[in-house]
């Protein structure tokens, strides 16, 4: 009763005092509530204390607790979008050299070449102005038509390529894309000669980092006639992406498929896409012997609209090691000049791109980060009541609100900004083209990374053995400076 009279008293006093009184009352209430809560946490035993949940969350992590509840709720395999939150050994553990005296930086006036040629021996190679391409994200199975068209337009404005992904072929995407890579999926759609002939390159999907080589079903709505037609199924019928290609029941059948695609589409780059696994080199050997023009390696950090968390968290090889191994294997097979290497899997920044190039890749795919760049401030439409992906997903609640022109412009600006930073980084290395960047430009921040990719540790001196006993000859510029 005493506490009630106290609150009445303070409330009456607050009304009488106006704003200052309201402020005083608010502080009093917050103080009382927080004091009671903290006192309870400090005095209750653990079997009655809510801090038990904080302790358990610290041990198990919020991701595990939330997904445990989702499994308990659904009673079936859950599908997580946008890849694993797990921290793998990553490109973040690599740092670049700085050209200064021993290696001179490239003058500001010196042009830097970022152009990349994929399928160097093809009659019609894929030539892009920067070493960044938009990865395969499927229409219908993932993205809306508006999102796919915006990605194609944005990539075209930057004069680079975009990938269809495993979804149905979109004439509108083909029209918007200057350079289109058709993903030859493990389903039955997009296989006609008419479609194959429209590609600038074809990527045979063997697997990917977020799903391995597993098959899955794409659900088609009962009234979704356009999507059903694209998949080649009836409305409400599942479009099945099989674990294996019908034409490749054994690895020895891959050459026949490569030659078939060449004969239909012409002499354009034909490649394969792998999720990086333990036997990466053996997988690559089959592809090399099949006569492919490029190989895409998708690291364990790769994302998808939705796949089982176990595949994302516990399968595959991290991108940093996968790209290094793939590049080394191509060199050992003496085919690095014939077969282009494309890196994929959590490549987010210009620094990430330059690092995979230094490890031996010719170009890099970006996926989720391209969606973030493209969506830019448009994500404010679904936020805070829905996640940003509802703006670009095929069945997203705000998919019809997405503006194609704005999205394309934002993506093009992002790609240009990234390329400008790549040029700056290449100049800082004392080089003049993306093709000159290599592992000699790198150091590692930890032992695992250093050993894993074969570069020096950042804390170890990197000097020639006789540097202390022998005068280093001055460069021509240095001599002129000394004489002057």
BELNORDA-V447969 format. One record per residue. N is the residue number from 0. RES is the residue in one small letter. SS is DSSP state (H for helix, E for strand, C for the rest). OMEGA is omega in degrees with one decimal (* if undefined). D_CENTER is the distance of its C-alpha to the mean C-alpha in whole Angstrom. Layout:
n={N/N}
res={RES/RES}
ss={SS/SS}
omega={OMEGA/OMEGA}
d_center={D_CENTER/D_CENTER}
//
This chain:
n={0/1/2/3/4/5/6/7/8/9/10/11/12/13/14/15/16/17/18/19/20/21/22/23/24/25/26/27/28/29/30/31/32/33/34/35/36/37/38/39/40/41/42/43/44/45/46/47/48/49/50/51/52/53/54/55/56/57/58/59/60/61/62/63/64/65/66/67/68/69/70/71/72/73/74/75/76/77/78/79/80/81/82/83/84/85/86/87/88/89/90/91/92/93/94/95/96/97/98/99/100/101/102/103/104/105/106/107/108/109/110/111/112/113/114/115/116/117/118/119/120/121/122/123/124/125/126/127/128/129/130/131/132/133/134/135/136/137/138/139/140/141/142/143/144/145/146/147/148/149/150/151/152/153/154/155/156/157/158/159/160/161/162/163/164/165/166/167/168/169/170/171/172/173/174/175/176/177/178/179/180/181/182/183/184/185/186/187/188/189/190/191/192/193/194/195/196/197/198/199/200/201/202/203/204/205/206/207/208/209/210/211/212/213/214/215/216/217/218/219/220/221/222/223/224/225/226/227/228/229/230/231/232/233/234/235/236/237/238/239/240/241/242/243/244/245/246/247/248/249/250/251/252/253/254/255/256/257/258/259/260/261/262/263/264/265/266/267/268/269/270/271/272/273/274/275/276/277/278/279/280/281/282/283/284/285/286/287/288/289/290/291/292/293/294/295/296/297/298/299/300/301/302/303/304/305/306/307/308/309/310/311/312/313/314/315/316/317/318/319/320/321/322/323/324/325/326/327/328/329/330/331/332/333/334/335/336/337/338/339/340/341/342/343/344/345/346/347/348/349/350/351/352/353/354/355/356/357/358/359/360/361/362/363/364/365/366/367/368/369/370/371/372/373/374/375/376/377/378/379/380/381/382/383/384/385/386/387/388/389/390/391/392/393/394/395/396/397/398/399/400/401/402/403/404/405/406/407/408/409/410/411/412/413/414/415/416/417/418/419/420/421/422/423/424/425/426/427/428/429/430/431/432/433/434/435/436/437/438/439/440/441/442/443/444/445/446/447/448/449/450/451/452/453/454/455/456/457/458/459/460/461/462/463/464/465/466/467/468/469/470/471/472/473/474/475/476/477/478/479/480/481/482/483}
res={x/x/x/x/x/x/x/x/x/x/x/x/x/x/x/x/x/x/x/x/x/x/x/x/x/x/x/x/x/x/x/x/x/x/x/x/x/x/x/x/x/x/x/x/x/x/x/x/x/x/x/x/x/x/x/x/x/x/x/x/x/x/x/x/x/x/x/x/x/x/x/x/x/x/x/x/x/x/x/x/x/x/x/x/x/x/x/x/x/x/x/x/x/x/x/x/x/x/x/x/x/x/x/x/x/x/x/x/x/x/x/x/x/x/x/x/x/x/x/x/x/x/x/x/x/x/x/x/x/x/x/x/x/x/x/x/x/x/x/x/x/x/x/x/x/x/x/x/x/x/x/x/x/x/x/x/x/x/x/x/x/x/x/x/x/x/x/x/x/x/x/x/x/x/x/x/x/x/x/x/x/x/x/x/x/x/x/x/x/x/x/x/x/x/x/x/x/x/x/x/x/x/x/x/x/x/x/x/x/x/x/x/x/x/x/x/x/x/x/x/x/x/x/x/x/x/x/x/x/x/x/x/x/x/x/x/x/x/x/x/x/x/x/x/x/x/x/x/x/x/x/x/x/x/x/x/x/x/x/x/x/x/x/x/x/x/x/x/x/x/x/x/x/x/x/x/x/x/x/x/x/x/x/x/x/x/x/x/x/x/x/x/x/x/x/x/x/x/x/x/x/x/x/x/x/x/x/x/x/x/x/x/x/x/x/x/x/x/x/x/x/x/x/x/x/x/x/x/x/x/x/x/x/x/x/x/x/x/x/x/x/x/x/x/x/x/x/x/x/x/x/x/x/x/x/x/x/x/x/x/x/x/x/x/x/x/x/x/x/x/x/x/x/x/x/x/x/x/x/x/x/x/x/x/x/x/x/x/x/x/x/x/x/x/x/x/x/x/x/x/x/x/x/x/x/x/x/x/x/x/x/x/x/x/x/x/x/x/x/x/x/x/x/x/x/x/x/x/x/x/x/x/x/x/x/x/x/x/x/x/x/x/x/x/x/x/x/x/x/x/x/x/x/x/x/x/x/x/x/x/x/x/x/x/x/x/x/x/x/x/x/x/x/x/x/x/x/x/x/x/x/x/x/x}
ss={C/H/H/H/H/H/H/H/H/H/H/H/H/H/H/H/H/C/H/H/H/H/H/H/H/H/H/H/H/H/H/H/H/H/H/H/H/H/H/H/H/H/H/C/C/H/H/H/C/C/H/H/H/H/H/H/H/H/H/H/C/H/H/H/H/H/H/H/H/H/H/H/H/H/C/C/C/C/C/E/C/C/C/C/C/C/C/C/C/C/H/H/H/E/E/E/C/C/C/C/C/C/C/C/C/C/C/C/C/C/C/C/E/C/C/E/E/E/C/C/C/C/C/E/C/E/E/E/C/C/C/E/E/E/C/C/C/C/E/C/C/C/E/C/H/H/H/H/H/H/H/H/H/H/H/H/H/C/C/C/C/E/E/C/C/C/C/C/C/C/H/H/H/H/H/H/C/C/C/E/E/E/E/E/C/C/C/C/C/C/C/C/H/H/H/H/C/C/C/C/E/E/E/E/E/C/C/E/C/C/C/E/C/C/C/E/E/E/C/C/C/C/C/C/H/H/H/H/H/H/H/C/C/C/C/C/C/C/E/E/E/C/C/C/C/C/C/C/C/C/H/H/H/H/H/H/H/H/H/H/H/H/H/H/H/C/C/E/E/E/E/E/E/E/E/C/C/C/C/H/H/H/H/H/H/H/H/H/H/C/C/C/C/E/E/E/E/E/C/C/C/C/C/C/C/C/E/C/H/H/H/H/H/H/C/C/C/C/H/H/H/H/H/H/H/H/H/H/H/H/H/H/C/C/C/C/C/C/C/E/E/E/E/E/C/C/C/C/C/H/H/H/H/H/H/H/H/H/C/C/C/C/E/E/E/E/C/H/H/H/H/H/H/H/H/H/H/H/H/H/C/C/C/C/C/C/C/H/H/H/H/C/E/C/C/C/C/C/H/H/H/C/C/H/H/H/H/H/H/H/H/H/H/H/H/H/H/H/H/H/H/H/H/H/H/H/H/H/C/C/C/C/E/H/H/H/C/C/H/H/H/E/E/E/C/C/H/H/H/H/H/H/H/C/C/E/E/C/C/C/C/C/C/C/C/C/C/C/C/C/C/C/C/C/C/H/H/H/H/H/H/H/H/C}
omega={-179.6/-179.4/179.5/-179.8/177.5/-179.7/177.2/-179.9/-178.5/178.6/178.9/179.4/-180.0/178.8/-178.9/-176.6/177.0/-175.4/-179.3/178.1/178.0/178.9/179.5/-178.8/179.9/179.1/-180.0/-179.5/179.6/179.3/-177.3/-178.2/-178.9/179.1/179.2/-177.3/-179.0/179.0/179.1/-179.9/-176.5/-174.2/-179.5/174.4/-172.0/-177.2/176.1/-171.6/179.4/178.3/175.0/179.5/177.2/179.3/-179.6/179.0/177.3/-179.4/-172.6/-176.9/-178.7/-179.6/-178.5/-178.6/179.9/-177.3/172.4/179.0/177.2/177.3/178.7/-179.0/-171.7/-177.8/178.3/-177.8/176.2/-179.6/-176.7/178.2/169.6/169.6/-174.1/172.9/-177.9/179.4/176.5/166.0/-167.9/177.5/179.0/-178.1/175.7/175.5/-179.3/170.5/173.6/175.7/-179.5/178.9/179.2/169.5/-175.7/176.2/179.7/179.9/-179.1/-176.8/-176.9/178.2/176.7/-176.3/178.0/-178.8/-179.0/176.2/178.2/-174.5/-171.4/-177.0/-179.3/175.6/178.6/-179.5/175.2/-177.5/-179.2/-174.7/179.1/-173.3/-179.5/177.0/178.2/-174.9/-179.2/174.9/-164.1/167.4/176.6/178.0/178.9/-169.3/174.4/177.3/178.5/-179.8/179.7/179.5/178.7/176.6/-179.6/179.2/-179.7/177.7/-179.9/178.9/177.1/-178.5/172.6/-172.6/172.3/-174.8/-177.4/-169.2/-171.9/-177.9/179.2/177.6/-179.8/175.1/179.8/176.3/178.2/-179.4/-177.3/-173.9/172.1/-177.4/-174.4/173.8/178.8/176.5/179.9/-169.6/-179.7/174.0/-176.5/-174.7/179.6/-174.7/-176.8/177.5/-178.8/179.7/-177.5/-177.7/-179.6/-175.8/171.7/173.0/179.5/-179.3/178.9/-177.1/175.1/179.0/176.6/-171.0/-174.7/-178.0/-174.2/178.4/-175.4/175.2/175.5/-178.6/172.9/-177.8/179.4/-179.0/-175.3/-179.9/-175.7/-174.5/-178.5/-179.8/178.6/178.7/179.2/178.9/-178.1/178.8/174.5/175.1/-178.0/177.3/179.4/171.4/-171.0/171.4/-173.4/178.3/-179.1/171.9/177.5/-178.6/-175.9/177.3/172.8/-178.7/-177.3/179.4/-179.4/179.8/-179.5/178.5/178.7/-179.8/177.0/-179.3/177.0/-176.8/-179.0/-172.8/-175.4/-176.3/173.8/179.0/173.9/-177.3/176.1/175.5/178.6/157.7/-175.7/179.3/-179.3/-177.5/-178.3/-177.3/178.5/174.9/-179.1/-178.1/177.3/-179.2/178.6/180.0/178.9/176.6/179.0/-179.8/176.2/177.5/175.1/178.8/-178.6/-177.7/-176.5/-177.7/-175.8/-177.2/174.3/178.7/179.7/172.9/-177.0/178.3/-179.7/179.4/-179.4/-172.0/-164.9/-179.8/170.9/-178.2/178.8/-175.4/-175.3/-179.6/-177.5/-178.9/178.1/179.1/-178.4/-179.9/178.7/-178.6/177.5/178.3/179.6/178.2/180.0/-179.9/179.4/178.5/-179.1/-175.7/178.0/179.6/179.3/-178.2/177.6/177.8/179.0/172.3/-166.7/-168.8/173.7/177.3/176.4/-179.0/-177.6/179.6/178.4/174.1/178.4/178.4/174.8/178.2/175.1/-179.1/-177.9/172.1/167.5/-178.1/-176.2/-176.9/175.4/177.0/177.1/-179.0/-178.4/-176.3/175.1/-176.1/177.0/178.6/178.1/178.8/178.0/-178.0/10.7/-172.9/178.5/177.6/-177.5/-178.0/178.8/177.4/-172.2/178.9/-178.3/-179.5/-178.6/-177.8/-179.1/-177.7/-179.2/179.6/-176.0/-179.7/-174.8/-175.7/179.4/179.6/179.5/-179.5/-179.9/179.3/179.4/177.8/178.6/-179.6/177.8/178.7/178.6/-178.7/176.1/178.7/175.8/178.9/178.4/179.4/179.9/176.1/-179.9/177.2/-177.7/-176.2/-173.6/177.8/179.1/-178.7/-179.2/-177.2/-178.2/-174.8/176.5/-179.5/-170.9/164.8/-177.9/-179.9/179.6/-175.6/-177.0/-179.9/-179.7/-179.7/-175.1/-178.3/174.1/175.1/-178.4/172.7/-176.9/-177.0/177.8/176.8/178.0/-173.4/174.6/-173.6/-173.6/-175.4/-176.8/-175.1/-176.0/178.4/-179.1/179.7/177.8/174.0/178.7/179.5/-179.6/178.6/179.8/-179.6/-179.0/-179.7/179.8/*}
d_center={62/62/58/58/61/59/56/59/60/57/56/59/59/56/57/60/58/55/52/53/54/51/49/51/51/47/47/50/48/44/46/48/45/43/46/47/43/43/46/45/42/45/48/46/46/43/44/44/42/38/37/37/34/32/33/32/28/28/29/26/24/23/20/23/26/24/23/26/28/25/26/30/30/28/30/27/24/21/18/15/12/9/9/11/13/14/14/14/15/13/12/14/17/18/20/21/25/27/29/32/36/35/32/33/30/30/32/31/33/31/29/25/24/20/21/19/21/20/22/25/28/27/30/27/24/21/21/19/20/17/14/11/11/9/8/10/11/14/17/20/18/15/15/19/20/20/17/16/19/18/14/17/19/17/16/19/20/18/20/16/15/14/13/15/14/16/18/22/22/23/25/24/21/22/25/22/20/22/20/18/17/18/17/20/20/22/24/27/25/24/27/30/31/31/27/26/28/26/23/22/20/20/17/19/17/18/15/12/10/11/14/16/18/20/21/21/23/22/25/26/29/32/33/29/31/29/26/28/30/26/26/29/30/33/32/31/31/27/25/25/22/24/23/24/25/28/29/28/30/30/28/31/30/27/29/31/28/27/30/30/27/29/32/31/28/30/29/25/22/22/19/18/14/15/13/14/18/21/22/20/22/25/22/21/25/26/23/25/28/27/27/23/22/19/17/13/12/9/9/10/8/6/7/9/12/14/15/18/17/19/16/13/15/18/17/15/15/12/10/13/16/14/14/17/19/18/19/22/23/23/25/28/28/29/26/24/26/25/22/19/16/12/10/6/5/4/5/6/10/12/13/10/11/14/14/12/15/18/17/18/15/16/13/9/7/5/4/5/6/8/10/11/12/14/15/17/20/20/19/22/24/23/23/24/26/22/19/17/15/19/19/16/17/19/22/21/24/23/22/25/25/22/23/21/23/22/18/18/20/18/15/17/18/15/14/18/17/14/17/20/18/17/21/22/21/22/25/25/25/28/26/26/24/20/22/24/21/21/22/25/23/22/23/22/23/23/25/23/20/23/25/21/20/24/24/27/27/27/30/32/34/33/36/38/41/44/42/45/48/47/47/44/45/44/42/44/43/44/47/48/47/49/52/52}
//
